[in-house]
Amino acid sequence: MPLQRRLPKRGFKSLKLQFNAEVNLNDLQRMGVEEIDLLLLKRAGLVGQMVNCVKVVKTGDLTLKLVLTGISVTAGARAVIEALGGSIA
């Protein structure tokens, strides 16, 4: 039997995935700060110290005007933030 049939099958899992994090709108609302960046999220303890990329997901409600710098957002979260007069840079 050929070697490729004898070896166990393994999938691909990116090693960079462990350095990504998600933050929801409820967490940003509880912070109470208008200008948010990655360093501020690390200091608040919402993401780990080794995280490189943060994505904001639309979970919960938001009433604050936010300015996000260096943070990616989903389409739903972008619509909520921009509807309140915030911006994403």
Beta strands, then each sheet from edge to edge (+ up, - down):
strand 1: 20-24
strand 2: 35-36
strand 3: 53-57
strand 4: 67-68
strand 5: 72-73
strand 6: 87-88
sheet 1: 1+ 3+ 5+
sheet 2: 2+ 4+ 6+
end
